Amino acid sequence: MHTCHHPWVPLAVVGLVGCAFLLASCKEPFTEVCAVPGFPGVAVQLEDALGRPAAYGAKLIVRDGAYVDSSFGYSDPRSIGAADNRAGTYTLEITRPWYSRVVLPDVQVPGGTCGAYQTVTVSSTLHLVAGAPAVRIVVVVPHGAGLGLAGLELPYSAYVDANPGLDTTVTWSISDTTVARISPSGRAVSQCRTHWGEATVVATSTADTTVKGEAQLTVWANASSCP
């Protein structure tokens, strides 16, 4: 908030009218203070040709002149966003393994000096390329996580992009069991650590064991919480 002071005016006589007069007579420019709400300027709702959510595993690139931003579909199965709190006129590019590239030009995101007014959402359908395999990708959620104490549990889930009727279950494994152990259902349990460690959580498609998804798990030093 911008204020100005007139020391020759007794404080006791400054009422509502006086306040308005003092602010109006202040010669310093008013500076607008912008909050940063932290929402994407633009988002794309994705589905495949069968109407299934298709944001997991997709990549979104947005361009507005020299400005470029990108994000990956790891948090929401239906939508992916970019251009944090930014207005502009964007060209959107969406890619996903084994699907045709999509380009959406001239997406308008209105706003003012404080950025975008709200997220502008558009929709798009992804189509498989010729010769795409029956099982295409596995996405592990959450894609990255950290645990600070020993014995904490973190449930993982896996999204398998496959043809209808195929088995979409996975088998779970982890690269370092001194960091965490993982159950057959995908529940990780952090281990006792004297220093931080990192491990890769792996989900392998049951229908096609050559297709895997990965996520990173960090466990911080936690000796004081060990049993």
Buried (B, 14 or more C-beta within 10 A) or exposed (E): EEEEEEEEEEEEEEEEEBEEBBEEEBEEEEEEEEEEEEBBBBBBBBBBEEEEBBBBBBBBBBBBEEEEBEBBBBBBBBBBBBBBBBBBEBBBBBBBBBBEEBEBEEBEBEBEEBBBEEBBEEEBBBEBEEEBBEBBBBBBBBBEBEBBBBEBEBEBEBBBBBEEEBEBEBBBEBBBEEBBBBEEEBBBBBBBBEEEBEBBBBBBBBBBEEBBBEBBBBBEBBEEBEE
